[in-house]
Amino acid sequence: MKKFFAIAFIAATLVACNGGGEATPAADTTAATVDTTAAAVDTTAAAADTTAPAADTAK
């Protein structure tokens, strides 16, 4: 009868603790994902206006 109580006590202890000391914690699945795509950058320079008359520098 002592063996039965010992086994029942050990089983109850393992059930009560849920085996938490042996398992590694689960990964956080609620973490936000990071957007690593960069926004498109316009690298074309504005064309200079070459139709304007040149300034008169001769005097």
Backbone atoms as SQL, in Angstrom:
CREATE TABLE atoms (id INTEGER PRIMARY KEY, chain TEXT, resi INTEGER, resn TEXT, atom TEXT, x REAL, y REAL, z REAL);
INSERT INTO atoms VALUES
  (1, 'A', 1, 'MET', 'N', 0.827, -1.187, 0.000),
  (2, 'A', 1, 'MET', 'CA', 0.000, 0.000, 0.000),
  (3, 'A', 1, 'MET', 'C', 0.869, 1.248, 0.000),
  (4, 'A', 2, 'LYS', 'N', 2.051, 1.162, 0.649),
  (5, 'A', 2, 'LYS', 'CA', 2.946, 2.314, 0.666),
  (6, 'A', 2, 'LYS', 'C', 3.445, 2.631, -0.744),
  (7, 'A', 3, 'LYS', 'N', 3.698, 1.588, -1.530),
  (8, 'A', 3, 'LYS', 'CA', 4.164, 1.804, -2.898),
  (9, 'A', 3, 'LYS', 'C', 3.087, 2.494, -3.729),
  (10, 'A', 4, 'PHE', 'N', 1.840, 2.086, -3.513),
  (11, 'A', 4, 'PHE', 'CA', 0.731, 2.699, -4.250),
  (12, 'A', 4, 'PHE', 'C', 0.643, 4.186, -3.944),
  (13, 'A', 5, 'PHE', 'N', 0.715, 4.560, -2.644),
  (14, 'A', 5, 'PHE', 'CA', 0.656, 5.964, -2.261),
  (15, 'A', 5, 'PHE', 'C', 1.869, 6.738, -2.780),
  (16, 'A', 6, 'ALA', 'N', 3.026, 6.093, -2.778),
  (17, 'A', 6, 'ALA', 'CA', 4.221, 6.764, -3.285),
  (18, 'A', 6, 'ALA', 'C', 4.085, 7.050, -4.780),
  (19, 'A', 7, 'ILE', 'N', 3.612, 6.076, -5.528),
  (20, 'A', 7, 'ILE', 'CA', 3.423, 6.273, -6.969),
  (21, 'A', 7, 'ILE', 'C', 2.337, 7.314, -7.230),
  (22, 'A', 8, 'ALA', 'N', 1.259, 7.267, -6.466),
  (23, 'A', 8, 'ALA', 'CA', 0.175, 8.240, -6.635),
  (24, 'A', 8, 'ALA', 'C', 0.659, 9.648, -6.292),
  (25, 'A', 9, 'PHE', 'N', 1.477, 9.765, -5.249),
  (26, 'A', 9, 'PHE', 'CA', 2.008, 11.074, -4.860),
  (27, 'A', 9, 'PHE', 'C', 2.921, 11.636, -5.948),
  (28, 'A', 10, 'ILE', 'N', 3.798, 10.801, -6.485),
  (29, 'A', 10, 'ILE', 'CA', 4.707, 11.248, -7.548),
  (30, 'A', 10, 'ILE', 'C', 3.913, 11.644, -8.794),
  (31, 'A', 11, 'ALA', 'N', 2.921, 10.846, -9.152),
  (32, 'A', 11, 'ALA', 'CA', 2.089, 11.160, -10.318),
  (33, 'A', 11, 'ALA', 'C', 1.329, 12.466, -10.110),
  (34, 'A', 12, 'ALA', 'N', 0.781, 12.660, -8.899),
  (35, 'A', 12, 'ALA', 'CA', 0.044, 13.891, -8.608),
  (36, 'A', 12, 'ALA', 'C', 0.964, 15.106, -8.663),
  (37, 'A', 13, 'THR', 'N', 2.209, 14.939, -8.191),
  (38, 'A', 13, 'THR', 'CA', 3.171, 16.042, -8.234),
  (39, 'A', 13, 'THR', 'C', 3.503, 16.422, -9.675),
  (40, 'A', 14, 'LEU', 'N', 3.720, 15.428, -10.519),
  (41, 'A', 14, 'LEU', 'CA', 4.035, 15.709, -11.917),
  (42, 'A', 14, 'LEU', 'C', 2.860, 16.350, -12.643),
  (43, 'A', 15, 'VAL', 'N', 1.659, 15.925, -12.320),
  (44, 'A', 15, 'VAL', 'CA', 0.479, 16.514, -12.951),
  (45, 'A', 15, 'VAL', 'C', 0.285, 17.942, -12.478),
  (46, 'A', 16, 'ALA', 'N', 0.498, 18.187, -11.189),
  (47, 'A', 16, 'ALA', 'CA', 0.294, 19.522, -10.636),
  (48, 'A', 16, 'ALA', 'C', 1.312, 20.508, -11.194),
  (49, 'A', 17, 'CYS', 'N', 2.538, 20.051, -11.403),
  (50, 'A', 17, 'CYS', 'CA', 3.576, 20.935, -11.934),
  (51, 'A', 17, 'CYS', 'C', 3.511, 21.049, -13.454),
  (52, 'A', 18, 'ASN', 'N', 2.762, 20.179, -14.076),
  (53, 'A', 18, 'ASN', 'CA', 2.589, 20.166, -15.522),
  (54, 'A', 18, 'ASN', 'C', 3.907, 19.980, -16.249),
  (55, 'A', 19, 'GLY', 'N', 4.895, 19.434, -15.598),
  (56, 'A', 19, 'GLY', 'CA', 6.180, 19.181, -16.243),
  (57, 'A', 19, 'GLY', 'C', 6.876, 20.448, -16.681),
  (58, 'A', 20, 'GLY', 'N', 6.578, 21.582, -16.064),
  (59, 'A', 20, 'GLY', 'CA', 7.115, 22.875, -16.493),
  (60, 'A', 20, 'GLY', 'C', 8.609, 23.017, -16.317),
  (61, 'A', 21, 'GLY', 'N', 9.203, 22.274, -15.409),
  (62, 'A', 21, 'GLY', 'CA', 10.629, 22.393, -15.188),
  (63, 'A', 21, 'GLY', 'C', 11.468, 21.734, -16.258),
  (64, 'A', 22, 'GLU', 'N', 10.880, 20.867, -17.048),
  (65, 'A', 22, 'GLU', 'CA', 11.632, 20.120, -18.037),
  (66, 'A', 22, 'GLU', 'C', 11.528, 20.703, -19.437),
  (67, 'A', 23, 'ALA', 'N', 10.491, 21.417, -19.724),
  (68, 'A', 23, 'ALA', 'CA', 10.269, 21.904, -21.088),
  (69, 'A', 23, 'ALA', 'C', 10.862, 23.297, -21.266),
  (70, 'A', 24, 'THR', 'N', 11.304, 23.579, -22.475),
  (71, 'A', 24, 'THR', 'CA', 11.766, 24.933, -22.792),
  (72, 'A', 24, 'THR', 'C', 10.553, 25.788, -23.135),
  (73, 'A', 25, 'PRO', 'N', 10.613, 27.078, -22.857),
  (74, 'A', 25, 'PRO', 'CA', 9.450, 27.926, -23.148),
  (75, 'A', 25, 'PRO', 'C', 9.194, 28.011, -24.650),
  (76, 'A', 26, 'ALA', 'N', 7.948, 28.114, -25.004),
  (77, 'A', 26, 'ALA', 'CA', 7.569, 28.196, -26.416),
  (78, 'A', 26, 'ALA', 'C', 7.976, 29.551, -26.982),
  (79, 'A', 27, 'ALA', 'N', 8.247, 29.581, -28.255),
  (80, 'A', 27, 'ALA', 'CA', 8.604, 30.840, -28.919),
  (81, 'A', 27, 'ALA', 'C', 7.384, 31.747, -28.974),
  (82, 'A', 28, 'ASP', 'N', 7.637, 33.039, -28.935),
  (83, 'A', 28, 'ASP', 'CA', 6.565, 34.022, -29.000),
  (84, 'A', 28, 'ASP', 'C', 6.043, 34.099, -30.432),
  (85, 'A', 29, 'THR', 'N', 4.836, 33.640, -30.646),
  (86, 'A', 29, 'THR', 'CA', 4.270, 33.650, -31.995),
  (87, 'A', 29, 'THR', 'C', 3.453, 34.900, -32.252),
  (88, 'A', 30, 'THR', 'N', 3.333, 35.786, -31.258),
  (89, 'A', 30, 'THR', 'CA', 2.550, 37.001, -31.442),
  (90, 'A', 30, 'THR', 'C', 3.431, 38.189, -31.794),
  (91, 'A', 31, 'ALA', 'N', 4.719, 37.959, -32.024),
  (92, 'A', 31, 'ALA', 'CA', 5.614, 39.071, -32.355),
  (93, 'A', 31, 'ALA', 'C', 5.254, 39.636, -33.723),
  (94, 'A', 32, 'ALA', 'N', 5.352, 40.933, -33.835),
  (95, 'A', 32, 'ALA', 'CA', 5.033, 41.595, -35.098),
  (96, 'A', 32, 'ALA', 'C', 6.124, 41.327, -36.122),
  (97, 'A', 33, 'THR', 'N', 5.712, 41.175, -37.356),
  (98, 'A', 33, 'THR', 'CA', 6.695, 40.973, -38.415),
  (99, 'A', 33, 'THR', 'C', 7.219, 42.322, -38.882),
  (100, 'A', 34, 'VAL', 'N', 8.474, 42.358, -39.265),
  (101, 'A', 34, 'VAL', 'CA', 9.118, 43.600, -39.679),
  (102, 'A', 34, 'VAL', 'C', 9.184, 43.623, -41.195),
  (103, 'A', 35, 'ASP', 'N', 8.746, 44.723, -41.785),
  (104, 'A', 35, 'ASP', 'CA', 8.792, 44.877, -43.231),
  (105, 'A', 35, 'ASP', 'C', 10.198, 45.318, -43.617),
  (106, 'A', 36, 'THR', 'N', 10.908, 44.444, -44.311),
  (107, 'A', 36, 'THR', 'CA', 12.293, 44.747, -44.655),
  (108, 'A', 36, 'THR', 'C', 12.438, 45.261, -46.077),
  (109, 'A', 37, 'THR', 'N', 11.341, 45.437, -46.779),
  (110, 'A', 37, 'THR', 'CA', 11.432, 45.962, -48.140),
  (111, 'A', 37, 'THR', 'C', 11.575, 47.476, -48.086),
  (112, 'A', 38, 'ALA', 'N', 12.560, 47.984, -48.787),
  (113, 'A', 38, 'ALA', 'CA', 12.803, 49.430, -48.795),
  (114, 'A', 38, 'ALA', 'C', 11.867, 50.103, -49.802),
  (115, 'A', 39, 'ALA', 'N', 11.482, 51.309, -49.501),
  (116, 'A', 39, 'ALA', 'CA', 10.634, 52.061, -50.418),
  (117, 'A', 39, 'ALA', 'C', 11.456, 52.472, -51.633),
  (118, 'A', 40, 'ALA', 'N', 10.820, 52.533, -52.789),
  (119, 'A', 40, 'ALA', 'CA', 11.516, 52.915, -54.013),
  (120, 'A', 40, 'ALA', 'C', 11.920, 54.386, -53.920),
  (121, 'A', 41, 'VAL', 'N', 13.167, 54.670, -54.282),
  (122, 'A', 41, 'VAL', 'CA', 13.681, 56.035, -54.227),
  (123, 'A', 41, 'VAL', 'C', 13.881, 56.529, -55.653),
  (124, 'A', 42, 'ASP', 'N', 13.366, 57.726, -55.931),
  (125, 'A', 42, 'ASP', 'CA', 13.517, 58.306, -57.262),
  (126, 'A', 42, 'ASP', 'C', 14.910, 58.910, -57.358),
  (127, 'A', 43, 'THR', 'N', 15.750, 58.301, -58.183),
  (128, 'A', 43, 'THR', 'CA', 17.130, 58.776, -58.314),
  (129, 'A', 43, 'THR', 'C', 17.340, 59.607, -59.566),
  (130, 'A', 44, 'THR', 'N', 16.279, 59.879, -60.328),
  (131, 'A', 44, 'THR', 'CA', 16.439, 60.697, -61.528),
  (132, 'A', 44, 'THR', 'C', 16.434, 62.164, -61.131),
  (133, 'A', 45, 'ALA', 'N', 17.442, 62.891, -61.599),
  (134, 'A', 45, 'ALA', 'CA', 17.539, 64.319, -61.285),
  (135, 'A', 45, 'ALA', 'C', 16.614, 65.095, -62.215),
  (136, 'A', 46, 'ALA', 'N', 16.121, 66.208, -61.731),
  (137, 'A', 46, 'ALA', 'CA', 15.271, 67.052, -62.563),
  (138, 'A', 46, 'ALA', 'C', 16.135, 67.670, -63.661),
  (139, 'A', 47, 'ALA', 'N', 15.610, 67.673, -64.860),
  (140, 'A', 47, 'ALA', 'CA', 16.363, 68.231, -65.991),
  (141, 'A', 47, 'ALA', 'C', 16.437, 69.745, -65.850),
  (142, 'A', 48, 'ALA', 'N', 17.598, 70.279, -66.163),
  (143, 'A', 48, 'ALA', 'CA', 17.781, 71.731, -66.093),
  (144, 'A', 48, 'ALA', 'C', 17.049, 72.385, -67.267),
  (145, 'A', 49, 'ASP', 'N', 16.478, 73.559, -67.019),
  (146, 'A', 49, 'ASP', 'CA', 15.763, 74.288, -68.067),
  (147, 'A', 49, 'ASP', 'C', 16.792, 75.032, -68.910),
  (148, 'A', 50, 'THR', 'N', 17.016, 74.544, -70.092),
  (149, 'A', 50, 'THR', 'CA', 18.030, 75.164, -70.976),
  (150, 'A', 50, 'THR', 'C', 17.386, 76.091, -71.995),
  (151, 'A', 51, 'THR', 'N', 16.093, 76.330, -71.914),
  (152, 'A', 51, 'THR', 'CA', 15.427, 77.190, -72.881),
  (153, 'A', 51, 'THR', 'C', 15.411, 78.652, -72.433),
  (154, 'A', 52, 'ALA', 'N', 15.805, 78.942, -71.225),
  (155, 'A', 52, 'ALA', 'CA', 15.813, 80.334, -70.761),
  (156, 'A', 52, 'ALA', 'C', 16.997, 81.059, -71.391),
  (157, 'A', 53, 'PRO', 'N', 16.823, 82.308, -71.700),
  (158, 'A', 53, 'PRO', 'CA', 17.939, 83.073, -72.307),
  (159, 'A', 53, 'PRO', 'C', 19.061, 83.267, -71.283),
  (160, 'A', 54, 'ALA', 'N', 20.261, 83.258, -71.775),
  (161, 'A', 54, 'ALA', 'CA', 21.425, 83.443, -70.902),
  (162, 'A', 54, 'ALA', 'C', 21.476, 84.884, -70.445),
  (163, 'A', 55, 'ALA', 'N', 22.011, 85.110, -69.281),
  (164, 'A', 55, 'ALA', 'CA', 22.130, 86.471, -68.751),
  (165, 'A', 55, 'ALA', 'C', 23.199, 87.221, -69.546),
  (166, 'A', 56, 'ASP', 'N', 22.958, 88.501, -69.742),
  (167, 'A', 56, 'ASP', 'CA', 23.911, 89.332, -70.482),
  (168, 'A', 56, 'ASP', 'C', 25.005, 89.765, -69.526),
  (169, 'A', 57, 'THR', 'N', 26.213, 89.197, -69.690),
  (170, 'A', 57, 'THR', 'CA', 27.308, 89.531, -68.790),
  (171, 'A', 57, 'THR', 'C', 28.304, 90.471, -69.453),
  (172, 'A', 58, 'ALA', 'N', 28.175, 90.757, -70.740),
  (173, 'A', 58, 'ALA', 'CA', 29.117, 91.655, -71.437),
  (174, 'A', 58, 'ALA', 'C', 28.632, 93.087, -71.296),
  (175, 'A', 59, 'LYS', 'N', 29.497, 93.987, -70.859),
  (176, 'A', 59, 'LYS', 'CA', 29.116, 95.396, -70.727),
  (177, 'A', 59, 'LYS', 'C', 30.114, 96.268, -71.397);
